[in-house]
Amino acid sequence: MKARIPKGMGGGPQNLQQIAKQAQKMQEEMDAASTALEEKEYSATSGGGAVDVVVTGKMELKTVNIKPEVVDPEDIEMLSDLIIAAANEALRKAADDKSETMEKISGGLNIPGLF
């Protein structure tokens, strides 16, 4: 017994070509968005503005600005914690922005190897 697919619901060559074109367009949009995101910068502060860091969309630390009054040679550990907190927050911002942008383009599709 053969299964019959209703008219217009076929998975013929034209439909496959259309799907392939859509996938290629989506990939091109994602590549362009990824390039744009890598050029963006994200900043975050900690310690009430005592430490300010900037990271790139490539997830690289670009700058660290430290107010002189928080530099205490007796408490380097606190300064280190402030830097880590600010850097992690800036990296989270960059990752969230990338995730949101890619989800908008893909419409929520999660295709392994595409992203």
mmCIF file of the C-alpha atoms, coordinates in Angstrom:
data_MODEL
# 
_entry.id   MODEL 
# 
loop_
_atom_site.group_PDB 
_atom_site.id 
_atom_site.type_symbol 
_atom_site.label_atom_id 
_atom_site.label_alt_id 
_atom_site.label_comp_id 
_atom_site.label_asym_id 
_atom_site.label_entity_id 
_atom_site.label_seq_id 
_atom_site.pdbx_PDB_ins_code 
_atom_site.Cartn_x 
_atom_site.Cartn_y 
_atom_site.Cartn_z 
_atom_site.occupancy 
_atom_site.B_iso_or_equiv 
_atom_site.pdbx_formal_charge 
_atom_site.auth_seq_id 
_atom_site.auth_comp_id 
_atom_site.auth_asym_id 
_atom_site.auth_atom_id 
_atom_site.pdbx_PDB_model_num 
ATOM 1   C CA . MET A 1 1   ? 0.000  0.000  0.000  1.00 0.00 ? 1   MET A CA 1 
ATOM 2   C CA . LYS A 1 2   ? 1.381  3.388  -0.994 1.00 0.00 ? 2   LYS A CA 1 
ATOM 3   C CA . ALA A 1 3   ? 1.043  6.428  1.182  1.00 0.00 ? 3   ALA A CA 1 
ATOM 4   C CA . ARG A 1 4   ? -0.367 9.409  -0.628 1.00 0.00 ? 4   ARG A CA 1 
ATOM 5   C CA . ILE A 1 5   ? 0.668  12.937 0.141  1.00 0.00 ? 5   ILE A CA 1 
ATOM 6   C CA . PRO A 1 6   ? -2.017 15.583 -0.435 1.00 0.00 ? 6   PRO A CA 1 
ATOM 7   C CA . LYS A 1 7   ? -1.459 17.999 -3.320 1.00 0.00 ? 7   LYS A CA 1 
ATOM 8   C CA . GLY A 1 8   ? 0.779  20.902 -2.440 1.00 0.00 ? 8   GLY A CA 1 
ATOM 9   C CA . MET A 1 9   ? 2.343  18.977 0.427  1.00 0.00 ? 9   MET A CA 1 
ATOM 10  C CA . GLY A 1 10  ? 4.899  17.113 -1.635 1.00 0.00 ? 10  GLY A CA 1 
ATOM 11  C CA . GLY A 1 11  ? 8.559  17.053 -0.836 1.00 0.00 ? 11  GLY A CA 1 
ATOM 12  C CA . GLY A 1 12  ? 9.662  17.251 -4.429 1.00 0.00 ? 12  GLY A CA 1 
ATOM 13  C CA . PRO A 1 13  ? 12.843 18.765 -5.821 1.00 0.00 ? 13  PRO A CA 1 
ATOM 14  C CA . GLN A 1 14  ? 11.414 22.297 -5.976 1.00 0.00 ? 14  GLN A CA 1 
ATOM 15  C CA . ASN A 1 15  ? 10.548 22.194 -2.289 1.00 0.00 ? 15  ASN A CA 1 
ATOM 16  C CA . LEU A 1 16  ? 14.038 20.929 -1.428 1.00 0.00 ? 16  LEU A CA 1 
ATOM 17  C CA . GLN A 1 17  ? 15.614 23.692 -3.504 1.00 0.00 ? 17  GLN A CA 1 
ATOM 18  C CA . GLN A 1 18  ? 13.483 26.273 -1.714 1.00 0.00 ? 18  GLN A CA 1 
ATOM 19  C CA . ILE A 1 19  ? 14.502 24.902 1.677  1.00 0.00 ? 19  ILE A CA 1 
ATOM 20  C CA . ALA A 1 20  ? 18.168 24.898 0.632  1.00 0.00 ? 20  ALA A CA 1 
ATOM 21  C CA . LYS A 1 21  ? 17.903 28.527 -0.515 1.00 0.00 ? 21  LYS A CA 1 
ATOM 22  C CA . GLN A 1 22  ? 16.260 29.531 2.757  1.00 0.00 ? 22  GLN A CA 1 
ATOM 23  C CA . ALA A 1 23  ? 18.976 27.747 4.750  1.00 0.00 ? 23  ALA A CA 1 
ATOM 24  C CA . GLN A 1 24  ? 21.699 29.417 2.691  1.00 0.00 ? 24  GLN A CA 1 
ATOM 25  C CA . LYS A 1 25  ? 20.080 32.842 3.195  1.00 0.00 ? 25  LYS A CA 1 
ATOM 26  C CA . MET A 1 26  ? 19.822 32.207 6.936  1.00 0.00 ? 26  MET A CA 1 
ATOM 27  C CA . GLN A 1 27  ? 23.486 31.187 7.066  1.00 0.00 ? 27  GLN A CA 1 
ATOM 28  C CA . GLU A 1 28  ? 24.510 34.345 5.200  1.00 0.00 ? 28  GLU A CA 1 
ATOM 29  C CA . GLU A 1 29  ? 22.471 36.500 7.598  1.00 0.00 ? 29  GLU A CA 1 
ATOM 30  C CA . MET A 1 30  ? 24.057 34.746 10.566 1.00 0.00 ? 30  MET A CA 1 
ATOM 31  C CA . ASP A 1 31  ? 27.555 35.228 9.171  1.00 0.00 ? 31  ASP A CA 1 
ATOM 32  C CA . ALA A 1 32  ? 26.896 38.943 8.653  1.00 0.00 ? 32  ALA A CA 1 
ATOM 33  C CA . ALA A 1 33  ? 25.393 39.285 12.147 1.00 0.00 ? 33  ALA A CA 1 
ATOM 34  C CA . SER A 1 34  ? 28.293 37.387 13.694 1.00 0.00 ? 34  SER A CA 1 
ATOM 35  C CA . THR A 1 35  ? 30.808 39.688 12.005 1.00 0.00 ? 35  THR A CA 1 
ATOM 36  C CA . ALA A 1 36  ? 28.906 42.765 13.211 1.00 0.00 ? 36  ALA A CA 1 
ATOM 37  C CA . LEU A 1 37  ? 28.667 41.371 16.746 1.00 0.00 ? 37  LEU A CA 1 
ATOM 38  C CA . GLU A 1 38  ? 32.410 40.677 16.861 1.00 0.00 ? 38  GLU A CA 1 
ATOM 39  C CA . GLU A 1 39  ? 33.053 44.377 16.194 1.00 0.00 ? 39  GLU A CA 1 
ATOM 40  C CA . LYS A 1 40  ? 30.813 45.545 19.040 1.00 0.00 ? 40  LYS A CA 1 
ATOM 41  C CA . GLU A 1 41  ? 32.088 46.419 22.488 1.00 0.00 ? 41  GLU A CA 1 
ATOM 42  C CA . TYR A 1 42  ? 30.409 45.697 25.811 1.00 0.00 ? 42  TYR A CA 1 
ATOM 43  C CA . SER A 1 43  ? 31.249 47.319 29.110 1.00 0.00 ? 43  SER A CA 1 
ATOM 44  C CA . ALA A 1 44  ? 30.417 46.615 32.720 1.00 0.00 ? 44  ALA A CA 1 
ATOM 45  C CA . THR A 1 45  ? 31.430 47.999 36.087 1.00 0.00 ? 45  THR A CA 1 
ATOM 46  C CA . SER A 1 46  ? 31.773 46.635 39.585 1.00 0.00 ? 46  SER A CA 1 
ATOM 47  C CA . GLY A 1 47  ? 32.366 48.075 43.007 1.00 0.00 ? 47  GLY A CA 1 
ATOM 48  C CA . GLY A 1 48  ? 30.078 51.015 42.336 1.00 0.00 ? 48  GLY A CA 1 
ATOM 49  C CA . GLY A 1 49  ? 32.112 52.073 39.311 1.00 0.00 ? 49  GLY A CA 1 
ATOM 50  C CA . ALA A 1 50  ? 35.494 51.399 40.887 1.00 0.00 ? 50  ALA A CA 1 
ATOM 51  C CA . VAL A 1 51  ? 36.386 48.982 38.089 1.00 0.00 ? 51  VAL A CA 1 
ATOM 52  C CA . ASP A 1 52  ? 35.200 49.332 34.499 1.00 0.00 ? 52  ASP A CA 1 
ATOM 53  C CA . VAL A 1 53  ? 35.999 46.773 31.806 1.00 0.00 ? 53  VAL A CA 1 
ATOM 54  C CA . VAL A 1 54  ? 35.323 46.622 28.084 1.00 0.00 ? 54  VAL A CA 1 
ATOM 55  C CA . VAL A 1 55  ? 35.199 43.390 26.102 1.00 0.00 ? 55  VAL A CA 1 
ATOM 56  C CA . THR A 1 56  ? 34.707 42.807 22.394 1.00 0.00 ? 56  THR A CA 1 
ATOM 57  C CA . GLY A 1 57  ? 32.129 40.645 20.701 1.00 0.00 ? 57  GLY A CA 1 
ATOM 58  C CA . LYS A 1 58  ? 34.990 38.216 20.114 1.00 0.00 ? 58  LYS A CA 1 
ATOM 59  C CA . MET A 1 59  ? 34.899 37.650 23.891 1.00 0.00 ? 59  MET A CA 1 
ATOM 60  C CA . GLU A 1 60  ? 38.282 39.340 24.372 1.00 0.00 ? 60  GLU A CA 1 
ATOM 61  C CA . LEU A 1 61  ? 39.087 41.726 27.196 1.00 0.00 ? 61  LEU A CA 1 
ATOM 62  C CA . LYS A 1 62  ? 39.931 45.114 25.672 1.00 0.00 ? 62  LYS A CA 1 
ATOM 63  C CA . THR A 1 63  ? 40.348 47.570 28.540 1.00 0.00 ? 63  THR A CA 1 
ATOM 64  C CA . VAL A 1 64  ? 40.351 47.626 32.319 1.00 0.00 ? 64  VAL A CA 1 
ATOM 65  C CA . ASN A 1 65  ? 39.978 50.973 34.080 1.00 0.00 ? 65  ASN A CA 1 
ATOM 66  C CA . ILE A 1 66  ? 40.570 51.089 37.830 1.00 0.00 ? 66  ILE A CA 1 
ATOM 67  C CA . LYS A 1 67  ? 39.953 54.115 40.017 1.00 0.00 ? 67  LYS A CA 1 
ATOM 68  C CA . PRO A 1 68  ? 43.144 54.868 41.965 1.00 0.00 ? 68  PRO A CA 1 
ATOM 69  C CA . GLU A 1 69  ? 41.320 54.974 45.305 1.00 0.00 ? 69  GLU A CA 1 
ATOM 70  C CA . VAL A 1 70  ? 40.488 51.241 45.114 1.00 0.00 ? 70  VAL A CA 1 
ATOM 71  C CA . VAL A 1 71  ? 44.106 50.219 44.692 1.00 0.00 ? 71  VAL A CA 1 
ATOM 72  C CA . ASP A 1 72  ? 45.093 49.031 48.132 1.00 0.00 ? 72  ASP A CA 1 
ATOM 73  C CA . PRO A 1 73  ? 48.406 47.142 48.213 1.00 0.00 ? 73  PRO A CA 1 
ATOM 74  C CA . GLU A 1 74  ? 47.166 45.434 51.364 1.00 0.00 ? 74  GLU A CA 1 
ATOM 75  C CA . ASP A 1 75  ? 44.051 44.054 49.604 1.00 0.00 ? 75  ASP A CA 1 
ATOM 76  C CA . ILE A 1 76  ? 44.963 42.954 46.084 1.00 0.00 ? 76  ILE A CA 1 
ATOM 77  C CA . GLU A 1 77  ? 42.459 40.102 46.366 1.00 0.00 ? 77  GLU A CA 1 
ATOM 78  C CA . MET A 1 78  ? 39.503 42.525 46.545 1.00 0.00 ? 78  MET A CA 1 
ATOM 79  C CA . LEU A 1 79  ? 40.747 44.366 43.454 1.00 0.00 ? 79  LEU A CA 1 
ATOM 80  C CA . SER A 1 80  ? 41.120 41.069 41.638 1.00 0.00 ? 80  SER A CA 1 
ATOM 81  C CA . ASP A 1 81  ? 37.539 40.114 42.577 1.00 0.00 ? 81  ASP A CA 1 
ATOM 82  C CA . LEU A 1 82  ? 36.229 43.446 41.275 1.00 0.00 ? 82  LEU A CA 1 
ATOM 83  C CA . ILE A 1 83  ? 38.015 42.972 37.956 1.00 0.00 ? 83  ILE A CA 1 
ATOM 84  C CA . ILE A 1 84  ? 36.724 39.426 37.571 1.00 0.00 ? 84  ILE A CA 1 
ATOM 85  C CA . ALA A 1 85  ? 33.154 40.474 38.413 1.00 0.00 ? 85  ALA A CA 1 
ATOM 86  C CA . ALA A 1 86  ? 33.155 43.322 35.896 1.00 0.00 ? 86  ALA A CA 1 
ATOM 87  C CA . ALA A 1 87  ? 34.796 41.219 33.169 1.00 0.00 ? 87  ALA A CA 1 
ATOM 88  C CA . ASN A 1 88  ? 32.353 38.351 33.640 1.00 0.00 ? 88  ASN A CA 1 
ATOM 89  C CA . GLU A 1 89  ? 29.366 40.715 33.469 1.00 0.00 ? 89  GLU A CA 1 
ATOM 90  C CA . ALA A 1 90  ? 30.646 42.310 30.244 1.00 0.00 ? 90  ALA A CA 1 
ATOM 91  C CA . LEU A 1 91  ? 31.242 38.858 28.727 1.00 0.00 ? 91  LEU A CA 1 
ATOM 92  C CA . ARG A 1 92  ? 27.704 37.804 29.721 1.00 0.00 ? 92  ARG A CA 1 
ATOM 93  C CA . LYS A 1 93  ? 26.330 40.883 27.942 1.00 0.00 ? 93  LYS A CA 1 
ATOM 94  C CA . ALA A 1 94  ? 28.254 40.008 24.787 1.00 0.00 ? 94  ALA A CA 1 
ATOM 95  C CA . ALA A 1 95  ? 27.122 36.363 24.873 1.00 0.00 ? 95  ALA A CA 1 
ATOM 96  C CA . ASP A 1 96  ? 23.490 37.307 25.520 1.00 0.00 ? 96  ASP A CA 1 
ATOM 97  C CA . ASP A 1 97  ? 23.519 39.801 22.647 1.00 0.00 ? 97  ASP A CA 1 
ATOM 98  C CA . LYS A 1 98  ? 24.920 37.195 20.277 1.00 0.00 ? 98  LYS A CA 1 
ATOM 99  C CA . SER A 1 99  ? 22.415 34.582 21.413 1.00 0.00 ? 99  SER A CA 1 
ATOM 100 C CA . GLU A 1 100 ? 19.452 36.955 21.002 1.00 0.00 ? 100 GLU A CA 1 
ATOM 101 C CA . THR A 1 101 ? 20.617 38.108 17.576 1.00 0.00 ? 101 THR A CA 1 
ATOM 102 C CA . MET A 1 102 ? 21.110 34.585 16.259 1.00 0.00 ? 102 MET A CA 1 
ATOM 103 C CA . GLU A 1 103 ? 17.765 33.446 17.670 1.00 0.00 ? 103 GLU A CA 1 
ATOM 104 C CA . LYS A 1 104 ? 16.006 36.305 15.861 1.00 0.00 ? 104 LYS A CA 1 
ATOM 105 C CA . ILE A 1 105 ? 17.598 35.262 12.573 1.00 0.00 ? 105 ILE A CA 1 
ATOM 106 C CA . SER A 1 106 ? 16.948 31.551 12.981 1.00 0.00 ? 106 SER A CA 1 
ATOM 107 C CA . GLY A 1 107 ? 13.471 31.927 14.383 1.00 0.00 ? 107 GLY A CA 1 
ATOM 108 C CA . GLY A 1 108 ? 14.447 29.725 17.296 1.00 0.00 ? 108 GLY A CA 1 
ATOM 109 C CA . LEU A 1 109 ? 15.715 26.816 15.161 1.00 0.00 ? 109 LEU A CA 1 
ATOM 110 C CA . ASN A 1 110 ? 18.517 24.866 16.734 1.00 0.00 ? 110 ASN A CA 1 
ATOM 111 C CA . ILE A 1 111 ? 20.362 23.130 13.920 1.00 0.00 ? 111 ILE A CA 1 
ATOM 112 C CA . PRO A 1 112 ? 23.649 21.560 15.044 1.00 0.00 ? 112 PRO A CA 1 
ATOM 113 C CA . GLY A 1 113 ? 26.651 22.854 13.141 1.00 0.00 ? 113 GLY A CA 1 
ATOM 114 C CA . LEU A 1 114 ? 24.782 25.850 11.707 1.00 0.00 ? 114 LEU A CA 1 
ATOM 115 C CA . PHE A 1 115 ? 25.741 28.287 14.453 1.00 0.00 ? 115 PHE A CA 1 
# 
